[in-house]
Amino acid sequence: MGGMRAARLIRMVLLLQARPGMTAAELSRELGVSERTVTRDAGALSDAGIPVYAERGRAGGYRLVGGYRTGLTGLARDEAEALFLSGLPSALREMGLADAASAARLKVSAALTPALRDAPAGAGRRFHLDAPAWYQEPVAPELLPAVADAVRRDRLLLARYRRPGREDGPERELAPYGLVLKAGVWYLCARAADGSGPEADFRVYRVDRFTAVTVSATPFVRDEGFDLAAFWEERAAAFARSLLRDEVRLRLSAEAVRRLPHVVDRAAAEEALEAAGPPDGDGWVSVTLPVESLDVAYGQLLGLGPELEVLGPAALRERFAGAAARLHALYGDTP
């Protein structure tokens, strides 16, 4: 019996154990085979001593006789890991773990008591995590499954990496500690395998910029003190701060104070507001705000309209004055 068919037969038994009375059409969809193959597989299971029988009629379907339960409910390592990511179906597919997650869910369902067997489906109908950003069609990096395999198995990774505007870098040996999916983009957190050189510290790599990867047979010893979530939070905050290379001076109404953290970098806005002096006679406050560039600031702050006055730089104030004049020309004669 081929490995693929054996795995399919096991899945069929687990499906019937978790959901008795499945029809040939339902099993066909779940297993990705024809109904004729389902019928043949059911016969093969019966011949092997597993009591599968078919009930006819409108309420009919395949069942296991006499409450038969298989002992094949233990989770393999990759299945257990995949189960904890089951709220990210697209991520599982991209990492090549969709089959492992499906098998894990079946095994867990098969081990549940009948009264609890609909719990996984009930949760899936009520909760879903959609990681990619709006207005973007995420593209899975071609080399992601290999990178994910190295991360899961703590294997060294031989990789070539291309930075923007440069040719491929030299092949380097990395210890891949963790993957992060941020707004539809995959990032690898890793450091040099020997813990020396410019990559001795942990660094972040965009997976779609790897041009070649090979998973080594050599494992690396993971630093158990490394906290992926904490590292990413710190690195993401530092990256966001590094983008803020310009400054603007603003005068804000109470409404603009409320809305500012929602239109610019939140941390920068909150720090600027904390450092602001008391309101002036009109109830407005003046702040100095770090921004990515004057062009970006113009696009972000224009949405605050008359709730904001740009005090400087002069070039940005002139752009706002020009925008105000054009708006007045459009609406000035409106009854």
VMD Tcl script that draws the C-alpha trace (Angstrom):
set ca {
  {0.00 0.00 0.00}
  {1.52 3.34 -1.05}
  {2.38 5.95 1.58}
  {-0.09 8.48 0.18}
  {-2.92 5.93 0.13}
  {-2.09 4.73 3.64}
  {-2.23 8.32 4.92}
  {-5.55 8.81 3.13}
  {-7.05 5.68 4.68}
  {-5.97 6.83 8.14}
  {-7.57 10.20 7.49}
  {-10.76 8.48 6.38}
  {-10.94 6.46 9.61}
  {-10.32 9.60 11.70}
  {-12.98 11.51 9.77}
  {-15.56 8.79 10.36}
  {-14.56 8.54 14.00}
  {-15.07 12.30 14.44}
  {-18.12 12.67 12.14}
  {-20.11 9.46 11.75}
  {-22.43 9.22 8.77}
  {-20.34 11.18 6.26}
  {-21.50 10.61 2.71}
  {-19.26 9.56 -0.16}
  {-19.53 13.10 -1.56}
  {-18.44 14.65 1.76}
  {-15.52 12.22 2.11}
  {-14.58 12.90 -1.51}
  {-14.31 16.64 -0.81}
  {-12.37 16.18 2.43}
  {-9.92 13.66 1.00}
  {-9.52 15.22 -2.44}
  {-10.38 12.04 -4.35}
  {-13.32 10.79 -6.40}
  {-16.37 9.13 -4.86}
  {-15.36 5.93 -6.63}
  {-12.01 6.04 -4.79}
  {-13.87 6.59 -1.50}
  {-15.90 3.43 -2.17}
  {-12.73 1.47 -2.94}
  {-11.00 2.81 0.17}
  {-13.96 1.85 2.37}
  {-13.72 -1.70 0.99}
  {-9.98 -1.79 1.63}
  {-10.53 -0.74 5.24}
  {-13.15 -3.47 5.73}
  {-10.76 -6.04 4.23}
  {-8.09 -4.85 6.70}
  {-10.43 -5.52 9.65}
  {-11.60 -1.97 10.31}
  {-15.42 -2.17 10.50}
  {-16.57 0.44 8.00}
  {-20.08 0.02 6.63}
  {-22.35 2.10 4.41}
  {-25.91 3.01 5.39}
  {-28.31 3.59 2.51}
  {-31.11 6.10 2.31}
  {-31.44 9.88 2.79}
  {-29.78 9.79 6.21}
  {-27.21 7.25 5.09}
  {-23.45 7.50 5.01}
  {-20.32 5.69 6.10}
  {-19.95 4.67 9.75}
  {-17.63 2.68 11.99}
  {-19.43 -0.33 13.51}
  {-19.91 -0.62 17.27}
  {-18.17 2.58 18.34}
  {-14.84 1.46 16.88}
  {-12.03 3.86 17.84}
  {-8.56 3.87 16.38}
  {-5.48 4.32 18.52}
  {-3.94 6.58 15.86}
  {-4.79 9.80 17.68}
  {-1.32 10.75 18.95}
  {-0.02 13.98 17.45}
  {3.27 14.05 15.56}
  {5.54 17.03 16.31}
  {4.75 18.91 13.09}
  {1.02 18.26 13.58}
  {1.11 19.62 17.13}
  {3.00 22.73 16.03}
  {0.64 23.25 13.12}
  {-2.37 22.94 15.42}
  {-1.28 26.03 17.33}
  {-1.24 27.96 14.03}
  {-4.63 26.74 12.89}
  {-6.08 30.25 13.04}
  {-3.81 31.19 10.14}
  {-4.86 28.90 7.28}
  {-3.15 30.97 4.58}
  {0.09 31.02 6.59}
  {-0.06 27.25 7.02}
  {-0.48 26.78 3.28}
  {2.46 29.06 2.52}
  {4.73 27.21 4.96}
  {3.68 23.81 3.60}
  {1.92 22.79 6.83}
  {-1.70 22.63 5.68}
  {-1.75 18.81 5.58}
  {-0.15 18.53 9.02}
  {-2.72 20.94 10.46}
  {-5.57 19.02 8.88}
  {-4.28 15.74 10.32}
  {-3.83 17.32 13.75}
  {-7.37 18.70 13.80}
  {-8.74 15.30 12.81}
  {-6.81 13.54 15.56}
  {-7.94 16.02 18.19}
  {-11.54 15.75 16.99}
  {-11.35 11.96 17.09}
  {-10.12 12.07 20.67}
  {-12.94 14.34 21.87}
  {-16.08 12.98 23.43}
  {-19.16 13.05 21.17}
  {-20.64 16.01 23.05}
  {-17.55 18.12 22.29}
  {-16.88 17.03 18.74}
  {-18.49 20.08 17.17}
  {-16.35 22.47 19.25}
  {-13.57 22.93 16.64}
  {-16.10 23.61 13.86}
  {-18.04 25.95 16.14}
  {-14.93 27.97 16.92}
  {-14.00 28.12 13.24}
  {-17.43 29.50 12.38}
  {-17.08 32.25 14.99}
  {-13.41 33.32 14.97}
  {-10.93 33.90 12.16}
  {-7.61 35.77 12.01}
  {-6.94 37.56 8.72}
  {-3.28 38.57 8.79}
  {-2.62 40.32 5.43}
  {-3.28 44.03 5.01}
  {-6.20 45.48 3.04}
  {-5.77 46.35 -0.63}
  {-2.85 43.95 -1.05}
  {-2.78 40.54 -2.64}
  {-0.17 38.65 -0.60}
  {2.29 36.52 -2.56}
  {3.88 33.60 -0.74}
  {7.69 33.64 -1.09}
  {8.83 30.65 -3.11}
  {11.50 29.70 -0.57}
  {9.27 30.06 2.50}
  {8.56 26.30 2.99}
  {12.31 25.55 3.16}
  {12.93 28.43 5.57}
  {9.98 27.32 7.72}
  {11.33 23.75 7.75}
  {14.70 24.98 9.06}
  {12.96 27.07 11.74}
  {10.75 24.19 12.89}
  {13.59 21.68 13.11}
  {16.30 24.03 14.47}
  {18.50 23.38 11.43}
  {21.16 25.74 10.13}
  {20.27 27.55 6.92}
  {22.67 28.29 4.06}
  {21.28 31.36 2.35}
  {21.92 34.11 -0.16}
  {20.17 37.40 0.47}
  {19.58 40.38 -1.82}
  {19.26 43.82 -0.26}
  {17.35 46.56 -2.17}
  {19.41 48.06 -4.98}
  {22.25 45.56 -4.57}
  {23.31 42.27 -6.09}
  {23.06 39.00 -4.18}
  {25.24 38.90 -1.11}
  {27.64 36.04 -0.30}
  {26.29 32.76 0.98}
  {25.97 32.89 4.76}
  {25.15 30.31 7.40}
  {22.30 31.41 9.64}
  {20.66 30.04 12.76}
  {16.97 30.66 11.94}
  {15.12 31.34 15.21}
  {11.65 32.38 14.11}
  {9.27 33.55 11.40}
  {6.96 36.55 11.67}
  {4.05 37.34 9.34}
  {3.42 41.09 9.36}
  {0.69 42.57 7.13}
  {1.13 39.80 4.56}
  {4.97 39.95 4.51}
  {7.11 37.16 5.95}
  {10.24 37.98 8.00}
  {12.93 35.66 9.38}
  {14.61 36.45 12.72}
  {18.07 34.87 12.67}
  {21.71 35.34 13.56}
  {25.05 34.08 12.27}
  {25.52 30.38 12.90}
  {28.85 30.87 14.69}
  {27.62 33.87 16.68}
  {30.37 36.15 15.33}
  {30.89 38.81 12.70}
  {28.40 41.51 11.68}
  {25.48 39.11 12.19}
  {26.39 38.05 15.73}
  {23.28 39.78 16.98}
  {19.79 38.81 15.91}
  {18.72 40.42 12.64}
  {15.56 40.50 10.54}
  {15.43 39.32 6.90}
  {12.54 39.57 4.46}
  {11.94 36.03 3.24}
  {11.02 37.20 -0.28}
  {14.56 38.60 -0.64}
  {16.28 35.26 -0.17}
  {17.48 34.11 -3.59}
  {18.70 30.67 -2.52}
  {18.36 28.60 0.65}
  {19.51 25.14 1.66}
  {18.42 23.48 4.88}
  {21.48 21.96 6.52}
  {21.47 18.59 8.24}
  {23.33 20.27 11.10}
  {21.19 21.44 14.04}
  {21.95 24.57 16.02}
  {21.63 24.96 19.78}
  {18.80 27.39 20.38}
  {19.29 30.14 22.93}
  {16.33 29.40 25.20}
  {16.37 32.97 26.46}
  {15.36 34.29 23.03}
  {11.78 35.60 23.07}
  {10.53 35.96 19.49}
  {7.50 38.12 20.34}
  {9.50 40.49 22.55}
  {12.34 40.72 20.00}
  {9.92 41.52 17.20}
  {8.10 44.17 19.22}
  {11.35 45.90 20.10}
  {12.77 45.66 16.57}
  {9.53 46.84 14.96}
  {9.41 49.87 17.27}
  {13.05 50.69 16.50}
  {12.40 50.33 12.76}
  {9.40 52.65 12.95}
  {11.48 55.24 14.82}
  {14.31 54.98 12.28}
  {11.92 56.07 9.52}
  {11.14 59.36 11.27}
  {13.97 61.52 9.91}
  {12.22 64.92 9.75}
  {10.38 67.17 12.16}
  {7.35 69.44 11.86}
  {5.95 72.01 14.29}
  {2.20 71.99 14.70}
  {-0.56 73.78 16.54}
  {-3.48 71.46 17.35}
  {-7.07 71.91 18.44}
  {-8.52 69.54 21.03}
  {-10.04 67.49 18.18}
  {-6.66 67.28 16.43}
  {-5.03 66.17 19.69}
  {-7.54 63.32 19.87}
  {-7.08 62.27 16.26}
  {-3.32 62.77 15.79}
  {-2.27 59.26 17.01}
  {-4.62 57.77 14.40}
  {-3.13 59.58 11.38}
  {0.64 59.47 12.09}
  {2.99 57.06 13.89}
  {1.20 56.43 17.18}
  {4.30 56.28 19.41}
  {5.71 59.47 17.90}
  {2.38 61.28 18.32}
  {1.99 60.19 21.94}
  {5.55 61.25 22.82}
  {5.04 64.62 21.12}
  {1.77 65.23 22.96}
  {3.31 64.26 26.31}
  {6.09 66.82 25.75}
  {3.65 69.59 24.73}
  {3.17 72.66 26.90}
  {-0.18 73.87 28.27}
  {-2.95 74.95 25.84}
  {-2.90 78.56 24.60}
  {-5.75 81.05 24.99}
  {-7.73 79.31 22.23}
  {-7.30 75.89 23.85}
  {-4.80 74.75 21.19}
  {-1.45 73.07 21.96}
  {1.86 73.31 20.09}
  {3.96 70.20 19.45}
  {7.11 69.13 17.61}
  {6.40 65.90 15.76}
  {8.95 63.52 14.14}
  {7.82 62.46 10.64}
  {9.13 60.28 7.84}
  {9.36 63.19 5.38}
  {7.57 66.45 4.59}
  {5.75 64.75 1.70}
  {4.48 61.98 3.96}
  {3.54 64.49 6.66}
  {1.57 66.54 4.13}
  {-0.50 63.51 3.13}
  {-1.07 62.38 6.72}
  {-1.85 65.75 8.31}
  {-4.00 67.21 5.55}
  {-6.83 64.99 6.76}
  {-7.03 66.99 9.99}
  {-8.11 70.02 7.94}
  {-8.91 73.16 9.97}
  {-8.18 71.40 13.27}
  {-4.45 71.87 12.67}
  {-2.06 74.73 11.86}
  {1.42 73.99 10.49}
  {3.93 76.33 12.11}
  {6.99 74.99 10.32}
  {9.00 74.21 8.32}
  {8.02 77.10 6.03}
  {7.86 74.85 2.95}
  {5.21 72.62 4.54}
  {3.25 75.62 5.83}
  {3.19 77.02 2.28}
  {1.84 73.73 0.93}
  {-0.97 73.79 3.49}
  {-1.70 77.42 2.68}
  {-1.92 76.53 -1.01}
  {-4.26 73.63 -0.24}
  {-6.43 75.94 1.89}
  {-6.61 78.49 -0.94}
  {-7.67 75.83 -3.44}
  {-10.33 74.55 -1.05}
  {-11.61 78.09 -0.56}
  {-11.78 78.54 -4.34}
  {-13.87 75.37 -4.57}
  {-16.20 76.05 -1.67}
  {-16.00 79.78 -1.00}
  {-19.11 80.65 -3.04}
  {-21.18 77.73 -1.77}
  {-24.51 79.05 -0.36}
}
mol new
graphics top color blue
foreach p $ca { graphics top sphere $p radius 0.5 }
foreach p [lrange $ca 0 end-1] q [lrange $ca 1 end] { graphics top cylinder $p $q radius 0.2 }
display resetview
